[in-house]
């Protein structure tokens, strides 16, 4: 009779593949599920896909046809104002820019975004009120 203590255990290859796949799913989710941060928080975070919600300061929007950038001042929901340089697709309705989400990272004292989304102000006013109450 053979003793089972002397045998090597063989791990099912399908189990290994499933665990590796689950690891990739978790990694992809955490990489793309960035919370909204303020400019102050962005200064201390080393991520290149930070989401900052804020209001565009009226009269500060400047478009450069030379280097295809959009520069404006933005005040985040916590009251910090920062210069944003956007290097991605520029919205057609520049004059209507009010509340936006910029996705990017800090460079020195400015924020460089690769993506920008226009948002409904009432949606973020509710979130800001609930986060300030906690």
C-alpha positions in Angstrom: 0.0 0.0 0.0 1.3 3.5 -0.9 1.3 6.3 1.6 -0.4 9.5 0.5 2.1 11.5 2.5 4.8 10.7 0.0 2.9 11.8 -3.1 3.3 15.3 -4.6 0.1 17.2 -4.9 -0.7 18.4 -8.4 -2.5 21.8 -8.7 -5.1 21.9 -11.3 -3.9 24.1 -14.2 -7.4 25.4 -14.7 -7.4 26.7 -11.1 -4.1 28.6 -11.8 -5.5 30.1 -15.0 -8.7 31.2 -13.2 -6.7 32.8 -10.4 -4.4 34.7 -12.8 -7.5 35.9 -14.8 -9.1 37.1 -11.6 -6.0 39.0 -10.7 -6.1 40.8 -14.1 -9.8 41.7 -13.6 -9.1 43.2 -10.2 -6.1 45.1 -11.5 -8.0 46.5 -14.4 -10.9 47.5 -12.2 -8.7 49.3 -9.6 -6.7 51.0 -12.4 -9.9 52.5 -13.9 -12.0 53.1 -10.8 -10.4 56.3 -9.7 -12.3 58.4 -7.1 -12.7 62.1 -7.5 -10.0 64.1 -5.8 -9.3 67.8 -5.1 -6.3 69.6 -6.6 -4.7 69.6 -3.1 -5.0 65.8 -3.0 -3.8 65.5 -6.6 -0.5 67.2 -5.6 0.3 64.3 -3.3 -0.9 61.5 -5.5 1.4 59.8 -8.0 -1.4 58.6 -10.4 -1.8 59.8 -14.0 -5.5 59.2 -14.2 -6.9 61.4 -11.4 -10.4 62.7 -11.7 -11.0 66.3 -10.5 -14.5 67.8 -10.6 -14.9 71.6 -10.6 -16.1 74.8 -12.2 -14.4 76.6 -15.0 -13.5 80.1 -13.9 -15.4 82.4 -16.4 -13.1 84.3 -18.8 -10.1 82.1 -18.4 -10.6 79.7 -21.3 -7.9 80.0 -23.9 -7.5 77.7 -26.9 -4.1 77.3 -28.7 -4.3 76.2 -32.3 -0.5 76.0 -32.4 -0.1 73.2 -29.9 -3.8 72.0 -29.8 -4.3 72.7 -26.1 -7.0 74.3 -24.0 -6.0 76.2 -20.9 -8.3 77.5 -18.2 -8.6 78.0 -14.5 -10.8 75.6 -12.6 -12.0 75.7 -9.0 -12.6 72.2 -7.5 -15.4 71.3 -5.2 -13.3 72.1 -2.1 -12.5 75.6 -3.3 -8.9 75.2 -4.6 -8.2 76.9 -8.0 -5.7 75.6 -10.4 -4.6 76.1 -14.0 -5.6 73.2 -16.2 -3.9 72.4 -19.5 -6.0 70.0 -21.5 -4.2 68.0 -24.2 -7.1 65.8 -25.5 -10.2 66.2 -27.4 -11.6 69.7 -27.0 -15.4 70.1 -26.6 -17.2 72.0 -29.3 -19.2 74.2 -26.8 -16.3 75.9 -25.2 -18.4 79.0 -24.3 -20.8 76.8 -22.3 -18.1 75.2 -20.1 -19.1 75.3 -16.5 -18.8 72.1 -14.5 -16.3 69.6 -15.8 -14.3 66.5 -14.8 -10.7 66.6 -15.9 -8.7 63.4 -15.9 -5.0 63.6 -15.7 -2.2 64.5 -13.3 -0.4 67.4 -11.6 2.7 68.9 -13.2 4.3 71.4 -10.8 1.4 73.7 -9.8 -0.7 73.0 -12.8 -3.0 70.1 -13.8 -2.5 68.4 -17.2 -5.5 66.5 -18.5 -5.9 64.0 -21.3 -9.6 63.7 -21.0 -12.4 66.1 -20.1 -16.1 65.5 -19.5 -18.8 68.1 -19.2 -21.1 67.3 -16.3 -24.5 68.4 -14.9 -23.8 70.6 -11.9 -26.7 69.4 -9.8 -25.3 65.8 -9.8 -22.0 66.9 -8.2 -23.6 69.5 -5.9 -25.4 66.6 -4.2 -22.2 64.5 -3.9 -20.3 67.5 -2.5 -23.0 68.2 0.1 -23.0 64.5 1.2 -19.2 64.3 1.4 -19.0 67.6 3.4 -21.6 66.3 5.9 -19.6 63.2 6.7 
